[in-house]
Amino acid sequence: GAMLVAMTIAAPDWSWLGASAGQQLINLHLLFNLGCALAGLVLAPLVLAALSRVIRSAAEAPGPEERPGALDPAALSDPERALACAMREVLHMGETAERMLRRVMPLFDQWDRVAAEAIAADEACLDRMHDETKAYLAALGQGLDAELSRRLAEIVEQAAQFEAAGDAVARMTFGLARKMGAEGLAFSPDGKAELLDFHDDVLANAQSALHVLMTRNPAA
């Protein structure tokens, strides 16, 4: 209707669209739809790229830690069980620190905001687990025999080491890696090799510590 009114008011020469007014209107409508379709084809890749970035950020952006904690307050009346709970929590701390170590190296080649935010979320989770584990073991650490006290001290020490490893990865991420990405810097081949060797050593130590926690056998 609006198109017909516009044709009437403007009164251009529409004869090239057909012999009759009705045919001209139909053909003009078809041309209008074709123009919309062509515009859609041109704009579709741009819209798709924008939506992909939004969806990727929403899907990959780190969310709050959803895993239920292993620190069962009801177990505090049974020291053996409570230490087993704390050990499971520290094991998860080690897994989190190892995940951070694996994520950080690619950021030195190409800065990735989403990956960096995931590392930051893991560090916050590590800090929380460390604080909660220390408080849990402090509530337990009264009247324990020598063997249980030794195991408690080992768990506290291992938790502190995993928390410190997470802090170091976060400093690497938001200090050096982000700076290099922002300024377009890169390591020399020798420097990159040294960094990779250091990273591999730290990762191997973290995996060894996890193995000891799982087997409770330092010689394994």
Residue frames relative to the residue before (quaternion, step in Angstrom):
aa qw qx qy qz dx dy dz
G 1.0000 0.0000 0.0000 0.0000 0.00 0.00 0.00
A 0.6861 0.4725 -0.2788 0.4777 3.56 0.83 -1.00
M 0.6351 0.5318 -0.3308 0.4521 3.57 1.05 -0.76
L 0.6468 0.5178 -0.3188 0.4603 3.58 1.03 -0.79
V 0.6326 0.5227 -0.3260 0.4694 3.58 1.04 -0.83
A 0.6540 0.5151 -0.3154 0.4554 3.57 0.97 -0.90
M 0.6346 0.5258 -0.3292 0.4610 3.56 1.04 -0.77
T 0.6683 0.5143 -0.2983 0.4471 3.56 0.99 -0.84
I 0.6890 0.4832 -0.2854 0.4587 3.56 0.94 -0.97
A 0.7139 0.4589 -0.2666 0.4568 3.57 0.82 -1.00
A 0.0899 -0.8611 0.4911 0.0961 3.56 1.18 -0.74
P 0.2268 0.7565 -0.5829 0.1909 3.62 0.72 0.97
D 0.6005 -0.5335 0.4359 0.4059 3.52 -1.32 -0.08
W 0.0584 -0.8270 0.5588 -0.0194 3.55 -0.32 1.32
S 0.3403 0.7881 -0.4732 0.1978 3.58 1.22 0.15
W 0.6172 0.5680 -0.3531 0.4145 3.57 1.10 -0.57
L 0.6351 0.5289 -0.3257 0.4592 3.58 1.32 -0.28
G 0.7824 -0.2453 0.1677 0.5473 3.62 1.17 -0.22
A 0.6254 -0.5755 0.3864 0.3582 3.54 -1.28 0.35
S 0.7809 0.2692 -0.1424 0.5455 3.60 1.05 -0.73
A 0.6504 -0.5180 0.3845 0.4010 3.53 -1.30 0.40
G 0.6417 0.5342 -0.3263 0.4433 3.58 1.01 -0.82
Q 0.6647 0.4927 -0.2985 0.4757 3.56 0.96 -0.88
Q 0.6277 0.5358 -0.3324 0.4565 3.55 1.03 -0.78
L 0.6537 0.5158 -0.3133 0.4566 3.58 0.98 -0.88
I 0.6493 0.5173 -0.3185 0.4576 3.58 0.93 -0.87
N 0.6954 0.4753 -0.2823 0.4592 3.57 0.85 -0.97
L 0.6247 0.5280 -0.3380 0.4656 3.58 1.08 -0.72
H 0.6339 0.5276 -0.3217 0.4650 3.54 1.04 -0.80
L 0.6449 0.5168 -0.3125 0.4683 3.56 1.01 -0.85
L 0.6528 0.5079 -0.3136 0.4664 3.59 1.00 -0.81
F 0.6263 0.5365 -0.3312 0.4585 3.56 1.04 -0.79
N 0.6655 0.4934 -0.2998 0.4731 3.60 0.93 -0.90
L 0.6365 0.5246 -0.3282 0.4604 3.57 1.04 -0.78
G 0.6382 0.5253 -0.3218 0.4617 3.57 1.02 -0.79
C 0.6417 0.5148 -0.3202 0.4698 3.58 1.01 -0.83
A 0.6498 0.5190 -0.3175 0.4556 3.57 0.99 -0.86
L 0.6581 0.5022 -0.3121 0.4662 3.59 0.94 -0.85
A 0.6363 0.5193 -0.3279 0.4668 3.57 1.00 -0.79
G 0.6399 0.5292 -0.3204 0.4558 3.54 1.05 -0.78
L 0.6399 0.5235 -0.3258 0.4586 3.57 1.00 -0.78
V 0.6580 0.5046 -0.3066 0.4673 3.57 1.03 -0.77
L 0.7492 0.4201 -0.2208 0.4620 3.56 0.90 -0.95
A 0.5201 0.6863 -0.4095 0.3013 3.60 1.13 -0.56
P 0.6733 0.4863 -0.3365 0.4439 3.67 0.78 -0.81
L 0.6406 0.5219 -0.3299 0.4565 3.58 1.03 -0.75
V 0.6643 0.4928 -0.3012 0.4745 3.57 0.95 -0.91
L 0.6495 0.5242 -0.3167 0.4506 3.57 0.97 -0.88
A 0.6497 0.5137 -0.3234 0.4575 3.59 0.95 -0.82
A 0.6563 0.5069 -0.3135 0.4628 3.57 0.97 -0.86
L 0.6691 0.4919 -0.3003 0.4691 3.57 0.94 -0.90
S 0.6212 0.5493 -0.3469 0.4383 3.59 1.01 -0.75
R 0.6510 0.5027 -0.3241 0.4673 3.58 0.98 -0.81
V 0.6574 0.5069 -0.3171 0.4586 3.59 0.95 -0.84
I 0.6862 0.4842 -0.2907 0.4586 3.57 0.88 -0.98
R 0.6375 0.5287 -0.3305 0.4525 3.57 1.01 -0.81
S 0.6585 0.5043 -0.3182 0.4591 3.57 0.91 -0.87
A 0.6697 0.4999 -0.3026 0.4583 3.57 0.96 -0.90
A 0.7030 0.4741 -0.2730 0.4544 3.57 0.99 -0.84
E 0.7877 0.3626 -0.1715 0.4675 3.58 0.94 -0.89
A 0.5007 0.6508 -0.4440 0.3587 3.57 1.17 -0.34
P 0.5060 -0.6789 0.4296 0.3138 3.59 -0.82 0.92
G 0.2123 -0.7664 0.5953 0.1148 3.52 -1.01 0.83
P 0.7014 -0.4380 0.3256 0.4585 3.57 -1.24 -0.02
E 0.5834 -0.5834 0.4371 0.3581 3.54 -1.16 0.65
E 0.1676 -0.8224 0.5408 0.0552 3.56 -0.66 1.14
R 0.5189 0.6497 -0.4266 0.3559 3.61 1.19 -0.30
P 0.4277 -0.6896 0.5061 0.2922 3.61 -0.80 0.88
G 0.4970 -0.6758 0.4581 0.2939 3.56 -0.95 0.85
A 0.4691 -0.6845 0.4897 0.2678 3.54 -1.22 0.55
L 0.5620 0.6288 -0.3813 0.3787 3.60 1.24 -0.23
D 0.0831 -0.8291 0.5528 -0.0078 3.54 -0.03 1.34
P 0.3740 -0.7463 0.4964 0.2382 3.64 -0.46 1.11
A 0.6178 0.5648 -0.3537 0.4174 3.59 1.06 -0.64
A 0.6384 0.5465 -0.3280 0.4314 3.59 1.20 -0.43
L 0.4873 0.6988 -0.4298 0.2992 3.61 1.19 -0.27
S 0.6222 0.5384 -0.3496 0.4481 3.58 1.16 -0.41
D 0.7165 0.3226 -0.2115 0.5812 3.59 1.31 -0.21
P 0.3255 -0.8035 0.4575 0.1980 3.64 0.00 1.24
E 0.6325 0.5280 -0.3464 0.4486 3.60 0.93 -0.79
R 0.6847 0.4733 -0.2816 0.4774 3.56 0.87 -0.93
A 0.6473 0.5244 -0.3244 0.4482 3.59 0.97 -0.83
L 0.6517 0.4988 -0.3216 0.4723 3.59 0.99 -0.79
A 0.6174 0.5288 -0.3457 0.4688 3.59 1.06 -0.65
C 0.6274 0.5246 -0.3299 0.4716 3.59 1.05 -0.75
A 0.6674 0.4946 -0.2980 0.4702 3.57 0.93 -0.93
M 0.6259 0.5365 -0.3395 0.4529 3.57 1.02 -0.74
R 0.6474 0.5076 -0.3265 0.4654 3.60 0.96 -0.78
E 0.6461 0.5138 -0.3240 0.4622 3.57 1.01 -0.77
V 0.6640 0.4852 -0.3027 0.4817 3.59 0.97 -0.83
L 0.5929 0.5511 -0.3627 0.4618 3.58 1.09 -0.62
H 0.6559 0.4841 -0.3128 0.4875 3.58 0.99 -0.77
M 0.5867 0.5507 -0.3679 0.4660 3.59 1.09 -0.61
G 0.6650 0.5052 -0.3042 0.4583 3.57 0.94 -0.88
E 0.6387 0.5154 -0.3247 0.4701 3.57 1.01 -0.77
T 0.6452 0.5155 -0.3178 0.4658 3.57 1.03 -0.76
A 0.6521 0.5032 -0.3114 0.4740 3.58 0.96 -0.86
E 0.6425 0.5159 -0.3274 0.4625 3.59 0.98 -0.80
R 0.6355 0.5240 -0.3284 0.4623 3.59 0.99 -0.80
M 0.6341 0.5231 -0.3264 0.4666 3.58 1.00 -0.78
L 0.6456 0.5245 -0.3183 0.4547 3.58 0.96 -0.88
R 0.6680 0.4978 -0.3057 0.4610 3.58 0.96 -0.80
R 0.6905 0.5021 -0.2825 0.4374 3.58 1.04 -0.71
V 0.6563 0.5911 -0.3303 0.3330 3.57 0.98 -0.74
M 0.6346 0.5893 -0.3589 0.3481 3.61 0.87 -0.83
P 0.6509 0.5145 -0.3544 0.4314 3.68 0.82 -0.74
L 0.5983 0.5908 -0.3672 0.3977 3.61 1.13 -0.53
F 0.6057 0.5464 -0.3647 0.4489 3.60 1.18 -0.35
D 0.6728 0.4503 -0.2918 0.5094 3.57 1.24 -0.37
Q 0.7953 -0.0319 0.0626 0.6021 3.57 1.01 -0.82
W 0.3555 -0.7467 0.5204 0.2126 3.58 -0.53 1.17
D 0.0330 -0.7849 0.6177 -0.0374 3.55 -0.92 1.02
R 0.3739 -0.7663 0.4771 0.2128 3.56 -0.37 1.26
V 0.6561 0.5211 -0.3240 0.4393 3.59 0.92 -0.87
A 0.6595 0.4922 -0.3077 0.4777 3.59 0.94 -0.87
A 0.6426 0.5184 -0.3247 0.4613 3.60 1.01 -0.77
E 0.6506 0.5015 -0.3204 0.4718 3.59 1.01 -0.75
A 0.6105 0.5371 -0.3509 0.4645 3.58 1.10 -0.62
I 0.6339 0.5136 -0.3231 0.4796 3.58 1.04 -0.77
A 0.6466 0.5159 -0.3219 0.4606 3.59 0.96 -0.84
A 0.6473 0.5112 -0.3188 0.4669 3.58 1.00 -0.79
D 0.6423 0.5108 -0.3214 0.4724 3.58 1.02 -0.77
E 0.6434 0.5163 -0.3386 0.4526 3.59 0.97 -0.77
A 0.6389 0.5162 -0.3275 0.4670 3.58 0.98 -0.82
C 0.6354 0.5206 -0.3160 0.4747 3.57 1.05 -0.80
L 0.6392 0.5226 -0.3236 0.4622 3.60 0.96 -0.83
D 0.6508 0.5154 -0.3189 0.4573 3.57 0.89 -0.92
R 0.6639 0.5039 -0.3064 0.4598 3.57 0.93 -0.89
M 0.6688 0.4948 -0.3087 0.4611 3.58 0.88 -0.91
H 0.6327 0.5337 -0.3355 0.4498 3.57 1.03 -0.78
D 0.6672 0.4953 -0.3040 0.4659 3.59 0.86 -0.92
E 0.6839 0.4872 -0.2937 0.4567 3.57 0.90 -0.91
T 0.6436 0.5173 -0.3255 0.4606 3.59 1.03 -0.74
K 0.6396 0.5140 -0.3307 0.4662 3.59 0.96 -0.80
A 0.6666 0.4929 -0.3094 0.4657 3.60 0.90 -0.87
Y 0.6399 0.5313 -0.3228 0.4518 3.58 1.00 -0.84
L 0.7056 0.4524 -0.2696 0.4741 3.59 0.86 -0.94
A 0.5933 0.5509 -0.3698 0.4558 3.59 1.11 -0.56
A 0.6516 0.5028 -0.3148 0.4727 3.58 1.05 -0.73
L 0.6845 0.4833 -0.2794 0.4688 3.57 1.16 -0.58
G 0.6752 0.5969 -0.2839 0.3274 3.55 0.99 -0.89
Q 0.5094 0.6003 -0.4634 0.4067 3.59 0.79 0.92
G 0.8591 0.1167 -0.0939 0.4895 3.56 -0.87 0.98
L 0.4055 0.7055 -0.4905 0.3117 3.61 1.10 0.56
D 0.4865 -0.6323 0.5001 0.3369 3.57 -1.15 0.52
A 0.7442 -0.4372 0.2660 0.4292 3.56 -1.29 0.23
E 0.6745 0.5025 -0.3086 0.4442 3.60 0.88 -0.89
L 0.6753 0.4753 -0.2997 0.4778 3.59 0.89 -0.86
S 0.6267 0.5289 -0.3384 0.4614 3.60 1.05 -0.70
R 0.6318 0.5243 -0.3276 0.4676 3.57 1.04 -0.77
R 0.6638 0.4953 -0.3039 0.4709 3.59 0.91 -0.88
L 0.6273 0.5307 -0.3379 0.4589 3.58 1.00 -0.78
A 0.6653 0.5018 -0.3112 0.4568 3.58 0.91 -0.91
E 0.6321 0.5284 -0.3349 0.4572 3.60 1.01 -0.74
I 0.6527 0.5084 -0.3164 0.4641 3.58 0.96 -0.84
V 0.6388 0.5216 -0.3238 0.4637 3.58 0.96 -0.85
E 0.6677 0.5051 -0.2976 0.4589 3.59 0.92 -0.91
Q 0.6768 0.4882 -0.3032 0.4601 3.59 0.90 -0.87
A 0.6181 0.5348 -0.3408 0.4645 3.58 1.04 -0.73
A 0.6541 0.5087 -0.3142 0.4634 3.59 0.97 -0.85
Q 0.6479 0.5190 -0.3261 0.4521 3.60 0.99 -0.76
F 0.6624 0.4904 -0.3142 0.4712 3.60 0.93 -0.80
E 0.6406 0.5159 -0.3274 0.4651 3.58 1.01 -0.77
A 0.6491 0.5080 -0.3115 0.4729 3.59 1.02 -0.81
A 0.6226 0.5298 -0.3416 0.4636 3.60 1.03 -0.73
G 0.6489 0.5141 -0.3181 0.4619 3.59 0.98 -0.80
D 0.6333 0.5218 -0.3286 0.4676 3.57 1.00 -0.79
A 0.6536 0.5177 -0.3182 0.4513 3.59 0.96 -0.85
V 0.6467 0.5057 -0.3218 0.4718 3.59 0.97 -0.81
A 0.6500 0.5168 -0.3231 0.4540 3.59 0.94 -0.84
R 0.6432 0.5089 -0.3280 0.4687 3.60 1.01 -0.76
M 0.6323 0.5208 -0.3289 0.4698 3.57 1.02 -0.77
T 0.6714 0.5177 -0.2972 0.4392 3.55 0.97 -0.92
F 0.8186 0.2925 -0.1292 0.4771 3.55 0.60 -1.15
G 0.6250 0.4638 -0.3591 0.5151 3.54 1.28 0.17
L 0.8325 0.2564 -0.1223 0.4757 3.52 0.04 -1.33
A 0.7049 0.4803 -0.2993 0.4276 3.62 0.69 -1.06
R 0.6751 0.4797 -0.3094 0.4672 3.60 0.88 -0.85
K 0.6313 0.5295 -0.3326 0.4588 3.59 0.99 -0.78
M 0.6634 0.5008 -0.3076 0.4632 3.57 0.92 -0.89
G 0.6558 0.5072 -0.3151 0.4619 3.58 0.99 -0.77
A 0.6770 0.5019 -0.2947 0.4505 3.57 0.93 -0.88
E 0.7691 0.3604 -0.1823 0.4954 3.59 1.00 -0.81
G 0.4707 -0.7036 0.4284 0.3159 3.57 1.27 0.09
L 0.3825 0.7345 -0.4755 0.2967 3.58 1.11 0.66
A 0.0864 -0.7784 0.6196 0.0521 3.55 -1.27 0.38
F 0.5287 -0.6125 0.4788 0.3407 3.56 -1.19 0.55
S 0.5020 -0.5649 0.5435 0.3654 3.51 -1.29 0.36
P 0.6662 -0.4944 0.3489 0.4359 3.62 -1.16 0.34
D 0.6655 0.4883 -0.3116 0.4707 3.60 0.95 -0.83
G 0.6556 0.5136 -0.3108 0.4581 3.56 0.97 -0.85
K 0.6493 0.5082 -0.3169 0.4687 3.57 0.98 -0.82
A 0.6388 0.5264 -0.3257 0.4568 3.59 1.00 -0.80
E 0.6527 0.5066 -0.3121 0.4690 3.58 0.98 -0.84
L 0.6480 0.5133 -0.3177 0.4643 3.58 0.99 -0.83
L 0.6536 0.5088 -0.3139 0.4641 3.59 0.96 -0.83
D 0.6388 0.5165 -0.3283 0.4663 3.59 1.01 -0.80
F 0.6505 0.5090 -0.3120 0.4695 3.57 0.96 -0.89
H 0.6555 0.5158 -0.3083 0.4574 3.57 0.92 -0.93
D 0.6600 0.5112 -0.3107 0.4546 3.58 0.92 -0.89
D 0.6375 0.5218 -0.3267 0.4633 3.59 1.03 -0.78
V 0.6666 0.4962 -0.3038 0.4659 3.58 0.90 -0.93
L 0.6582 0.5063 -0.3105 0.4626 3.57 0.95 -0.88
A 0.6424 0.5183 -0.3218 0.4638 3.58 1.00 -0.82
N 0.6435 0.5148 -0.3197 0.4677 3.60 1.01 -0.79
A 0.6443 0.5137 -0.3217 0.4664 3.57 1.00 -0.82
Q 0.6650 0.4924 -0.3069 0.4703 3.58 0.95 -0.83
S 0.6283 0.5285 -0.3306 0.4655 3.58 1.06 -0.72
A 0.6498 0.5095 -0.3145 0.4682 3.56 0.99 -0.84
L 0.6331 0.5167 -0.3321 0.4710 3.58 1.02 -0.75
H 0.6392 0.5297 -0.3259 0.4524 3.57 0.99 -0.83
V 0.6483 0.5085 -0.3169 0.4697 3.58 0.97 -0.83
L 0.6408 0.5225 -0.3316 0.4543 3.57 0.98 -0.79
M 0.7017 0.4737 -0.2815 0.4516 3.56 0.92 -0.88
T 0.7615 0.3688 -0.2007 0.4937 3.59 1.01 -0.79
R 0.2353 -0.7840 0.5201 0.2439 3.57 1.27 -0.55
N 0.6036 0.5056 -0.3622 0.4989 3.55 1.11 0.81
P 0.2981 -0.7945 0.5012 0.1695 3.63 -0.14 1.23
A 0.6868 0.4856 -0.2888 0.4573 3.60 1.12 -0.55
A 0.5027 0.6822 -0.4247 0.3188 3.60 1.25 -0.18
